[in-house]
C-alpha cells in the first residue's frame, strides 16, 4: 500500500508540474507578445527547439516523479 500511495503521489507531482509549466508558458507568451508589439526590434533570441529533445523531457519527468514518490514514501514510512 505504501508503494501504491507513493506512485500516485509521484504521478500527481508530474501532473501538477505539467499544469504549472502550461501556466508559466501562457504568462510568458502574453508578456513576450506585449513587448514585441511595442518594440519591433527583432528576434527574442530564444530557441524553443532546444527543449524538444526527448531525453531531456524524460529526465525531467522522471526526476519530478522521483521527488514526488520519495517524498510520500518517506513521509508514510516515518509514521
N, C-alpha and C positions, 0 to 999 in steps of 0.2 A: 504494500500500500504506500510505503514511503516513496518508492520509485515512481509509481503512478502519479502521485501528487507532485513530485519534483519534475516529472516530464511535462505535466500540464502547466506548471509554473514556468518552465523553460519556453514552452510554446506561447504562453501569454506574454512573456517578455519579448519574444520575436514579434508578435502581433502589435504590442504597444510601441516597439521601436519603429515598425513599419508605418504606423499611424503618425508618429512623431515626425518621421522623415518626410511624409507627404505634406504635413502641415508646414514644416520648415521650407520645403521646396516651393509651396504655393506662396508663402510670405516673401521668399527670396525673389521669385519671379515677379511678383507685384511691385516690389521695391525696385528691382532692376529695370522693369519696363517704364516706371515713372522717371527714373534718372535718364534713361535713354531717350525719352520723349522730350525732356527739357534740354539735354545736352547731346547734340548729334556729333559726337567727337570720334566715333569709330567703334571698333570691336571691344568687347568686355575683356577678352584675354583669358578666358577660362575654357578648358576643353572638357566637355561632359563625356566625351567618348572614353576618356581615361578611366572613368568609373564603371564602364561596361565590361570589364574583364571578369569572367566567371569565377576565377579563383579568388579574386578579391571579395566578391559578394559571398561566396561560400564560406570564407574565413570569417567574415563579419557576422554572418548569420549563425555560424557555429559558435562563435565567441559569445554572442548575445544569449543564445540558448544555454550555453555552459554556465554563464553567470546566473541566469535565472534558475537553472537546475540545481546548481550547488548552493545557491542562496537558500532555496527552500529545503534542500536535503539537510544541510547543516542546522537550519532552524528547527526542523522537525526532530532531528536526531538528538538535539541538545535537551529536549523536553524529558 
